[in-house]
Amino acid sequence: MDRLEAFDKQLNSFVDYLFGERDTRVRGWLLLDSCLPTLSFTVLYLLFVYLGPIYMKNRPAYSLKKVLLVYNFAVTMLSLYMLIELISASWAGGYRLQCQNLDSAGDADIRVAKVLWWYYFSKLIEFLDTIFFVLRKKNNQISFLHVYHHASMFNIWWCVLNWIPCGQSFFGPTLNSFIHVLMYSYYGLSTIPSMHKYLWWKKYLTQAQLVQFLLTITHTLSAVVSPCGFPIGCLLFQSSYMATLVILFVNFYIQTYRKRKSEDGGKLPVDLGDIRKSHANGYLTSINGSTSKQKSQ
């Protein structure tokens, strides 16, 4: 235990050396004071991604339909809460849309930070997306994009909560929470065979993801052009990270939809199974429901 505590102290001292003084307003919040729990959960997640399919190789796939229904409903409700609370808190604090600094809104900043903690924690919860894929032997859904975004978002938002837990940081999670309300409600309904005929709007989920990317990047860069005191380095990092997602998402879109369009003589079907492959749990799609009656288990 003493060695672990010493390692934890040295690790966090190194992180503080890299990024500077943390925001004191979030000290003592669950999982934030040390980076070790977040890193440990991420390592366990990656190990499961690697070892899970090996363990399941000669075992029958689990159905998990009832579990998926409850899970998707719960994440939908959490996303709806975050959406409403972020809008309410930023409105009450008089947040500016173009650029909002970290300490001008008083209690509203703390209120935003509390919601963003839930947003950070939701990235841990959403590791279950991949776990469900493994247990259902849907290994083709576990793409590089899927794993890259799941693992990176959880760690990135640990950093956000420690150094920039409010202000300009509110915009992306607000958009993403709205997208997740649509997505996870869709995935939950897709586990109910009788609802399939009403899920005509699945093709618009991918389009909504792309719009989310563009709006988030535009919002981030607007604060670089007209600064308000929000750390420029954080804005540039976010823009760079989002650029990697855009590249991966566009590559997925071209490889999947353009290929299908040419194969089907110009018709462009948007299949739920394809959207699954682009899961990035934050800015891309996240799917764990059934794709059709024929594929339901």
Helices and strands as residue ranges (DSSP letters): H 2-19, G 24-26, H 36-56, H 65-92, H 107-125, H 127-135, G 139-141, H 144-163, G 167-170, H 171-189, G 193-198, G 200-202, H 203-225, H 232-253, I 254-258, H 259-263, H 272-277
